[in-house]
């Protein structure tokens, strides 16, 4: 038997006993409230099923960037010239200033770079793993990409790579790819596997112009019509319209699945490779986890076919294991929380929170107090913001390809007045709670905050005081914290410690929103329309948002209850909008209803990734990588 045949033969579905036992335990500890974890619960259970362990160690991560050229690049379907593949390969290993470098550093992953088909001599690049199959593929618009023998070789190359890295102790692989015109190939693969037409699966890739997009759609359809790939034969699809890096990544998936290793997909290209693996060995996808939903048109079709639901939508358009680096960090946070849950109630973790209690006295709050904050809000430092955006535009990547991460980095720059905010900035969670905090809530808040490196202040509200007193309490707490912490998460717990998680959010949705999710009341009326039991909490969050923005902190929101209050606060005081990051559902699409800072903590991790992008990537000029030759990048990227 060949290596491919041997590998396919030993791929089996994961045993479900451990995840079933874990699900039962989570339900027991959370007293039937386990669904408040949203997609985090599914992420945990899938990982436990893959590893076959009740409490696996933190993932040993290896990012593998597979580099290859495509003959179809000669059709002019990319914004960048074909030599960019070699230039970026040099960037990974010599300049070390690519997105792959930055995100591997962010998630503490080993980075390997493999030549499986660069159409140039790359032997002088130090550290490059030589698995060269050929000098790029043939032009799929004119005929098959490769021979069937080469397709099998690409798959077996990936299997061999997976075996080698797992032999070294890595158990979680983050594949990525580099190859000009590879989104043309992934569009063709996805169309072939999912029974779609080119116009449905072909996107802008490297941010190409409308004119070039139309050309690209035509080329993809031409490739499909000319080659007629068999949708039931993964090797045939790879042979007809694939690429060497796609075959290698498909092989990595097969090899990892055979050894019960995890593969976390990035965007459209790695998902197209997974479609090939699925067609060859359907059970291999049981060992795959999706990270995010890419802006590429083909990606949703691929995810649907694979049966995978991502937890993030960051508008990413780059395939260098960026989204998977974020997802594996989220996975580590969930594993930490699971360790806490499974030990309760016998072995609770320490909750080293700073505790603050609202005074019994009613402070004197006048219109002048509100006016001071509402009318003395500092302007963003637009010079720092624009300088930061200019740097981001000229990092060695397609324009706007890192989506919301680019926006986050630029906003932080404008808020703190620094062109290049550093990684590892001080961060905290300000969590408003009732007289007593649910003990499970406190444990989970501690676990996620510790993983995010955030200090926690529990601010206890008192019953029987007017909302103005709570406003002053929230203002006071946020004002103090914002002097030290440029990154500040704001959250509520359930005010009734016995209430199910998500109760406040449901109350706010019912009373303060229209059925379509829009705000029901004008800003100056909503507080009086809110349930009386929550008016103090609402006042505290409003005070905290206004004070934190006034002191130039970047504010990260938590669950839906906090989101709704913030939306009304933005209506009341539009000047606070640039200071606020809406985490869920804008970035996370995990349906988490658990309050208490969990979502805000995950948002802090996303923000840290954005800052790694800003600080660890290098520019086109630094790396000698070609700039865009088509689309909006031509006017913004400087060689």
N, C-alpha and C positions, 0 to 999 in steps of 0.2 A: 504493500500500500504506500501511496505517496504521503508526504507530510500533510498535505491538505486533506486527504481522505482519512488519515489517522486522527487528525484534529476534529474533523466533523463527527467522526464516529463516537468520540467520547464527550461531546457536548450534551448535557442533560439538563432538564429543568431544575432549578434550585429547590431544595427541600423547604417546605413551608411551615414546618413545625415550630421553628424558633420565632419567625415573625408572628405566627398566630398566638404563641404564648406571650410574646411581647405586647401584642395588641390587647390581649385580655388583661395583662398587668397594667397597662396604661389606663384602660377603661376603669379598672378597679381603683387605682390611686386617684384618678381624676373624677371619680364618682359619676360616671356616665357623661363627663364633659370633655372627653378626649377629642371630639371633632373640632373643638376650639383651636386645636393645633393646626388645623387646615392641612395644607400640602406638606407641612413639616412632618406630620405623622406618616404620610405615604412615603416620603423620602427616607425616613428612618427605617420603616419596615422593609422597603425594597433593598436597602443596603444590608440589613440583617439577613435577608434571604440570600443575597449574593455571597456574603462571607460565611454563612452557616454558623455564626457565633452570636451568643446573646449579648455579649459586651466586647465587640471587636476593639482593637487598639485604633487610635487615630490613623487615618489612611496614610500609607507611605506613597507619596505622590511622585509621578514621573511625567513631565510634559514632553511629548515627542512631536517635533515639527518635521513633517515629511515634505521634501522639496522636489519638484519636477516641473518640466516645461510641457507645453501643449502646442501641437502643430496648428491648432485652430487660431492661435494668437495672430497668425499671419493675416487673418481676415479683418483685423482691426476692431476687435470686440471689447478691448480694455482701454482704460484711460492711461495706462502705463505701457512702456515698450517692453518687449520680451526679455531684454537683458536685466530687467528688474528682479527676476527670480534669482539670478546669481548675486546681484547686489544685495538683496535682502538676506541671502544665505550668509554672506560676509558680515552683514550687520548683526545677525544672531551671534556669531562666534568671534568676531574681531571687534567691532564697535560696541556690540552688546547693548544696542539702543533701540531694539524693536519692541513692539507690544508683547511679544512672547517672553522677552527678557523681563520686562516690567511686571507682568502678571505672574510669572513663575516666582519672582522674588516676593511679590505680594503674598502668595499662598504657600511660600516655602517649599516649592517643588523643584526637583532636579530637572534640568533642561537638556534634552538630547536633540540634535539636529541631524537628519538623515538625507543623503542624496540618493533618490531612487530614480532620477531621470532628468537631471539638469542638462540642458543642451549647451554645455560649455565645460571646459576643463576646470574642475574645482579642487584638484588635489592639493593645492597650496593652502587651503583654508584649514587652520588648526582646529582639531576637535571634530571635524565633520566626519560622520560615519558613512563609509562608502558601501552603499548597496545599489550601485548604479545598474539600471536595467538597460537603458538606451538613452540616446540624446534626445529626450522628449518623445512624445507620441506623434503619430501622423495626424494630419488635418481631418477631423471627423466630418467636416463639411464635404470632403471629397471621397471618403472611404473609412474603413475601420480604424480606430485609434491605435490598435496593436494586434498582434497575433494572439490566438488563444493560449499558446505556450507562454507568451509574455504575461498575459493576464494571470495565469496560474503562478508564474514566478513572482509577480507582485504580491499576490495573496500569501504565498509561502514566505516571502520576505517579511511581511507583517507578522505572520505567525512566529517566525524565528525571532523577530525583535521582541515580541511579547514574552516569549519564553526566556530570552536573555535578561530582560529587565525584572521579570518575576523571580528568576533564579537569584538575582541580587537583592531580593527582599522587597521590591516595590509591588504593591497590590492594588494600586489605583492609577490608571493611565489616563492622561488628558491629551488626546491626539489633536494636532493642528496641522495646517498645510500651507505651503507657499508655492504658487505657480501661476504666472500671469495667464488669464483666460480660464481659470478654474471654475468661476461661477457659470461660465458658458457650459462647461462639462457637467456641473452639478444640476443645472437646469435640464439638460438632456437626460441624465440618469434618472432624475425624479420624474420627468415626464414619462419615460419608458416604464418605470416601476409602478407608477400610480395611474397610468392610463390617461394622461393629461396632454394638452397641446402646448407647444412652445410658448404661446402668448400667455398662458396661465402660469408658467413656471419660471419665466425669464425675467430677472430683475436688473437693477442698475449696477450691481457688482461694485466696481471701484468708483462709483458716482459719475457714471458717464452721462453724456448729453442725450436729449430726446432723440436726436437724429441717429446717434450711435446705438441707442437702445433698440430702435426699430430695425436697424441692421442686425443687431445681435439676435433678436427674436427670429428673424429670417434665417440666420445661420443655424440656430438650434433646430428649427423645423426642418431645414434642409438636411441636417445630420440625421435626424430621426427618419425622414422619408427615404434617404439614400441607404441607410444601414439596416433599417428594420430590426432593431434589437428585440429578442424574445423576452417578454416581461416575466416569464417563469424561469428564466435561466440567468442567474446572477453573473456567471462567468461570461455568458454571451453579451450581456449588457456592458460589462466592463470592457470586453474586447471591442465592441462596436463603437461605444460613445464615452468610454471612461478615460481615466488617466492613471499613471503609475502611482501617484500618491493616494488616489482613491482606493486602488486595489490594496495598497500597503495598509491603509487604515482599516479597511474591511478585514484584512488578515489579522491585524492587531486585535480587533474585536473577537474574531474567531479564536485566536490563541488565548486571549484572556478568559473567554467564556469556558474554554476547555479546562482551565485551571482555577475556576471560580474567582477570577479577578474582576475588578470593576473598571468599566470604561465610561467616562463622563464626556458626553458629546458637547461640542461647542455650537456652531451654527449650521448653516445650510449645507456646507461642503462635507463636514463630518457626518451629518445626517444622511446625505446622499451615499456616502461610503457605507453607513449602517444599513441602508436599503439593499445594497449588494450583499452584505453579510446575511441579512434576513432572508434574501432569496436563496442563498446557499445553505444556510442552517438556521431555520426560524427560531430555535430555542436560544440562539446566541444573544438575541435582544433582551432576554431576561437578565442579562448581566450589564446592561447599558442603562445609563441615566441621562435624561435630557437636562440641560442647564437653563437655556433661555430661548425665547422666540425671536429669531432674526428678522431683520427688515427685508431680507431677500424673499421674493415671492414664492419660491419653491419650498421654503422651509416648512410652512404649515402643512402642505400636502405630505411632505416626508414624515413629519411628526405624527400625523393622523394614521398613515400607513404603518408606522412603527408602533403605534399605540402608546405613545409617550406624551406626557403633559409637563411642560416646563414650568418653573416657578417664577421666572423673571421675564420681563419684556423691557429691555434697556435700549432698544433701537440700535443694537450693535450690527455692524456690517463687515466685521473683520474676523478671519478664521485662524487666529493664532492662539487658541485655547484661552481666550479672554473670559468668555462667559463661564466656561467650565472651572476656571480658577476661582471665580466668585462663588459658584455652586459648591465646590468642595469645601470652601470656608464655611458656608452655611451648614453643610453636612457635619462639619466638626462641631459647630455650635449645638446642633441637634443631638449629636452623640453625647456631648457634655450634659445636656438637659436630661437625656435618657438615663444616664448614670445616676443622676440625682433622683429621678422619679422612681427607679427600681429599688432604691435603698430606703425610700420612705415607708412608714414613718420612723423606722428604727434608727436610721443614720442620716439625719438632716445635715445639710452643709451649713457652714457659717454664712450669715447674712450681714456682712460688715457695713450696713447702711448708716448714713448720717441721718438722724431723726430730727425733724423740726415739727413743732406743734403750734397751731394757730392760737393766738392770744384770745382770752375771753372778752377783753375790752374791744369796743367798736371804734376804729380809727376815724378821724374826721376826713372824709373824702369829699372834695368839692369838684365842681366843673373845672376849676383851674388845674386840679391834679390830672384829670383826663386830658385837658387841653395841652398841658406841658408835654406829655408823652406823644400825643397825637400830632402835635405841630412842631416838635423839635427832633423828629426822627432824622438821623444822619443820612445823607445821600451815600449811595455806594461810591467807592473809589473807581470811577469809570476808566481812569487811565490804567490802573492796575488790572481791571477786568479786561480791557481791550488788549493790553500787552500780553496777558495770559492767553487770551484767545488767539492772538497772533502766533504765539509759541505753539499752541495746540494744533493750529492749522498747518504748521510746518514740521511737526513731528513726522517721522518716516512711516506714513500710513496714508491711505486714501482720505480725502477730506470728509469730515463728519462721520467717519466710520466707527467711532467709539461712542456715538449717540449721547445718551444722557450723562455718561461719565464725563464727557467734555463739558457739558453745561454745568455740572456740579463743580468741577475744578475751577471754571471761570467765575462762577458765582461766589465761591469761597474766597477767591482772589479779590474780588470786588468788595466783599464784606470786611475782610481783615486788612485790606489795603496793602497787599503784597503780591507782586507779579507771579511769584512761584511759591505758594504755600507749601510748607514742608510736610512730609509724612509724619505720622505719630503725634499729631497735635493732641493736646489735653482734651478730654471728652467726659461728659457726665450725663446721667439720666436724672431728671427731676420728675418724680412720680407722686402725684397727688392721690391721697388715700383717705379712708375714713378713720374713725377712732382706733379701730383695729384692722389689721391687714390679714387677709386670708393666708394661712401658713404655706399652702401649696403655691399660691401666687408669689409669695416672698422667695421661696426656693427657686422657682423658675426665673423670676426676675434676676436673682443673684447669678444663676448659671449663665444666662445670655449676656448679662452685663459684664461678667468676668471675662467671657470669651471675647467681647468687643473692647475690652480694656477700659471700661467706663466706670467711674465712681457713681454711686447712687445716693441720692437724697430722697428719703421718704418724707413727704410733707403732709402732715395729718390735719385734715379739715375738721371743724367743729360744727355741730348742728345748732340751729337756733340763732345764727348770726346772719345779717343781711349779705347779699351778693357783693356789696361794696367792700365789706370786710374781707371776704374771700379774695376779691380782686387785689386788695392791698397786700394780702398775704402772698398771693402768687407773684405779684410785682416784686415784692421784697426778696423772695427766694430766688427768682430768676435774675434779678439785678445783682445780687451777691455772687451767684454762680457764674454769671456771664463775665465777671471781671477776671476769672481764672480760666474758664473753659470756653474756647472759641467754638466748640462743637457741643450742642446741648440738645438732648432728646427730651421731649415733653410727653408725659403719659398720665393716664388715670388708672386706678384699679377699680374694681366694683366697690362702691361705698358700703354696701351691705356685704360683709365678709362671707355670708352664706348664699349669696345670689349666684346663679350660674354665670360662667364667664360669657361676656357678650351682652349681658342684660342692659347695661347703659346704652350701648350702641343701638340696640333694638328700640329702646325708648326714644332715643334721639331721632332715629330714622322715622319712627311712627309720628312723632309730634312736630318735628322741625323740617322735614323734607316732603316734597311732593312725591307722588307715585313714580315719576320719572327720575327721581334723585336730585332734582333742582331744589334750591333753598325756598322754603315756603313763605318766609316773612322778611320784611325789610330789616336791616341791621339794627335799627333802634327799637325794634319791637320783639325780636326773637327771644330775648332773655325772659321777658314776662310770659311768653307762650310756652317756655320750657317747663317740664315737670318741676314742681317746687322743690322736691328732694334733691334735684341736681343743679339748682341755680347757683349754689355756692361753688360747686366744682367747675361750672362753666365760667363763673367770674374769676376763679383762680387761674384757669388756663388762659383766659383773655389777658389778665394782668401779666402772666408769665411771658406770653408771646410778645406783647408790646414792650415790656422791659428788656427782654433778651434781644429783640431787634434793635431797640434803642441803643443798647450797648454793643452792637455789632457782633452778635453770636449767630452762627448758622444753626437754624432750628430744625430738628428732625421730628416729624410727627409719628404718632404711634397708631393705635387702632382707630376704627371708624368713629367712635365717640369723639376722640381728639380731632380727627379730620373734620367732622361737622362743625365743631366749635371754631376751628381754625378758618374754615371757609367763611363763616359769619364774621370772624375777626378781620379777615382780608376785605370783606365788604365794608366793615366799619372803618377800617384804617388801611387803605390800599397800599400805603407806604411799606407795610410789613411784608408784602408778597415776595420780594426778591430774597428775603432772609429765610424763607420756609421751604423745606424739602418735603413734598408729599410722597411718602414711601410706598404705601399700599392704598389703592391698586395701581398707582402710576408706574412704579418700578417692580414691585413684587406683585405677583398674581397668584398668591398662595391661599387666599380665603382664610387667613388667620383671624380668629375673633378673640383670641386670648389677649387681654389687655396687660397693663403693667410694665410696658417698656420693651417687650420682646421684639416688636416690629421696628421700633426706633433703634434698638441695638443692631439689628440686621442692617438698617440704613446706615449706621455708623461704619459697618464693614464695607458697604458699597462706596461710601465716601472715601474711606482709606484706599480702596482700589483706584478711585479717580485720582487721588494724590500720587499714588505710585506711577500711574500713567504719566502724570505731569512731570515728575521728578526723575524717573528712571528711563524714560524714552529719550532718544536724541533726534536731532533735526535732520532734514535732507542734506543740508550743508555739512553737518558733522559727519554723516555716514556715507556721503557720496552716492546716495540712492537717487534715482531719477524722479523728477517731479511729474505731476499730472500733465498729460498732453491733450486732455479733452474734459469737457464739463466744467463745473464751477471751480475745481482745483487749479485750473490754468491761471486764474487771476489772483490766487491767494497763496500758492506754494512757491517758495523761492529756492532755486538750486544752490 
